[in-house]
Amino acid sequence: MATEFHNLQELRQSPSLATKVFIQRDYSEGTVCRFQIKFPSELGSRIERTLFEDTVKTLNTYYAEAEKVGGQSYMEGCLACATAYFIFFCMETRYEKVLKKISGYIQEQNEKIYAPRGLLLTDPVERGMRVIEVSVFEDRGSSGSSPSSNVSSGISQR
Amino acid sequence: MSAVMMTRKVRKWEKLPGKNTFCCDGRVMMARQKGVFYLTLFLIVGTCSLFFAFECPYLAIHLSPAIPVFAILLFFFVMAMLLRTSFSDPGVLPRALPEEATFIEMEIEATNGNVPAGQRPPPRIRNVQINGQIVKLKYCYTCKIFRPPRASHCSICDNCVDRFDHHCPWVGNCVGKRNYRYFYLFTLSLSLLTIYIFTFNIVHVVMRSVNSGFVKTLQDTPGTVLEVLVCFFTLWSVVGLTGFHTYLISLNQTTNEDIKGSWSGKNRVQNPYSHKNIINNCCEVLCGPAYPSVLDRRGLMRDDLSVPTSAAEPATNSNPVPQTTKTTAPLIPNEHTPDDAKPSMADAAIAHAEKRSPSPREDKLPTLPKSSPTPTKVPPLASPETDAEASIIAKDKAL
């Protein structure tokens, strides 16, 4: 567990990046945007499983809301079609509004939960909605050994 | 050897891989070959101009002024749909950054295990279950990702496109998730416009011939002949295309899947994306949410380029501009195995020093070494910093 308090600013300015973990998409329900809730082993020592899974579940809920094909999306689609989609120059689509909410949520999660543990979530929209990138920073409180998934440190130990 | 290190701000579209052309500072995105698109524009604008010039005055007086009004509205709708289809991002998936590519490689190696020397490693495929159906996700060697379901790599644009339908030279762009509905509305409205112009051409000729005779009518309005010709040939192709896409939409299939016969029903394979209900399928495709682009074209990024001060010295790999390096992945011959190596950083630097030209990809250059699994210290991307002036840092480089 990280013994030293990191803040988000410090992480962003002087990154001592150890490794990155990528949470992949979950396609079991089709092409809707959903991420796997499987807890990666590389994060085992850095963050509680429930916290992480809650974050991913909340993100999945947001994406499901954005992609919901229902009354509101029909209205938006019909109105936009009637204006030859010029209305998209003036107003934000529902998806874009939800993406802004997600961005705010990830920022908040990073500040409150992840940065204190030496982790950083990257908004999936910056990675093409393919992965949730979790940057794992070196735990300065410990004796300098980085998380075990670093291959080169494994090799150098031989 | 010495080199001057320059940092400047560029828009991300200037550094995007792929064979797209960008206009209006990244707002417009098209394929490289635009000749057929200009032909489409010319045909539509030309035919409509002739209609407004020759037929509309007569019909407005003798029949109804609503005829040209409706024609104008339809014309504007067709043009709006065409330009939306042609200029928008079809749903391009950005390529994997080096860390992600390495992570995926490691996963693949872990899955495949040890391959005895001399044996070809198994193809890179990931099986996922979608609505009870097993779907194979293929690995894209160019983009270094496992393609999401329904995505495909367009070799003309050199991009993976989500829900790839086809590459349409008539609109000068790929048709994918983000612009499929505009493409469909374009073909539909163009069919209506063609039928409309064709019908009123015939009406006009008939009405005028009653008064003046057929030959004199054609002499008075020579544009009519041209319009009828264009409309006649357009009708067959565009109306047919609209019908075909209506069929695809009702089944929630893409042209790509239809051509490959992915869900043709043999081996009990069924389309896992279809809602089994025509109305639901149509609603999802046409009235679904408007997906935003995940390709950040207009974001700012730092471009550290090393301009060698001595002649013809290749700079070493020092800039953090994320270029996917060619890995020593086993070259299973398929259409997506990159034969051409990525250009070296020196070429990119020199190209940009001469003010923005696309990096040459046809040159055979020595391959870059495989990026080691140790993560590089890359500052987080896509964070627009406050405007800073370009700073020149003189640096001595050892070869």
Boltz contact constraints between the chains, C-beta under 6 A:
constraints:
  - contact:
      token1: [A, 17]
      token2: [B, 375]
      max_distance: 6.0
  - contact:
      token1: [A, 17]
      token2: [B, 377]
      max_distance: 6.0
  - contact:
      token1: [A, 19]
      token2: [B, 375]
      max_distance: 6.0
  - contact:
      token1: [A, 20]
      token2: [B, 99]
      max_distance: 6.0
  - contact:
      token1: [A, 22]
      token2: [B, 100]
      max_distance: 6.0
  - contact:
      token1: [A, 22]
      token2: [B, 103]
      max_distance: 6.0
  - contact:
      token1: [A, 27]
      token2: [B, 128]
      max_distance: 6.0
  - contact:
      token1: [A, 27]
      token2: [B, 130]
      max_distance: 6.0
  - contact:
      token1: [A, 27]
      token2: [B, 149]
      max_distance: 6.0
  - contact:
      token1: [A, 28]
      token2: [B, 129]
      max_distance: 6.0
  - contact:
      token1: [A, 30]
      token2: [B, 130]
      max_distance: 6.0
  - contact:
      token1: [A, 30]
      token2: [B, 273]
      max_distance: 6.0
  - contact:
      token1: [A, 31]
      token2: [B, 149]
      max_distance: 6.0
  - contact:
      token1: [A, 31]
      token2: [B, 150]
      max_distance: 6.0
  - contact:
      token1: [A, 67]
      token2: [B, 289]
      max_distance: 6.0
  - contact:
      token1: [A, 69]
      token2: [B, 284]
      max_distance: 6.0
  - contact:
      token1: [A, 69]
      token2: [B, 288]
      max_distance: 6.0
  - contact:
      token1: [A, 73]
      token2: [B, 289]
      max_distance: 6.0
  - contact:
      token1: [A, 74]
      token2: [B, 287]
      max_distance: 6.0
  - contact:
      token1: [A, 77]
      token2: [B, 287]
      max_distance: 6.0
  - contact:
      token1: [A, 84]
      token2: [B, 77]
      max_distance: 6.0
  - contact:
      token1: [A, 84]
      token2: [B, 80]
      max_distance: 6.0
  - contact:
      token1: [A, 85]
      token2: [B, 84]
      max_distance: 6.0
  - contact:
      token1: [A, 93]
      token2: [B, 290]
      max_distance: 6.0
  - contact:
      token1: [A, 95]
      token2: [B, 289]
      max_distance: 6.0
  - contact:
      token1: [A, 95]
      token2: [B, 292]
      max_distance: 6.0
  - contact:
      token1: [A, 96]
      token2: [B, 292]
      max_distance: 6.0
  - contact:
      token1: [A, 125]
      token2: [B, 294]
      max_distance: 6.0
  - contact:
      token1: [A, 126]
      token2: [B, 382]
      max_distance: 6.0
  - contact:
      token1: [A, 128]
      token2: [B, 93]
      max_distance: 6.0
  - contact:
      token1: [A, 128]
      token2: [B, 94]
      max_distance: 6.0
  - contact:
      token1: [A, 128]
      token2: [B, 294]
      max_distance: 6.0
  - contact:
      token1: [A, 129]
      token2: [B, 294]
      max_distance: 6.0
  - contact:
      token1: [A, 151]
      token2: [B, 373]
      max_distance: 6.0
  - contact:
      token1: [A, 152]
      token2: [B, 374]
      max_distance: 6.0
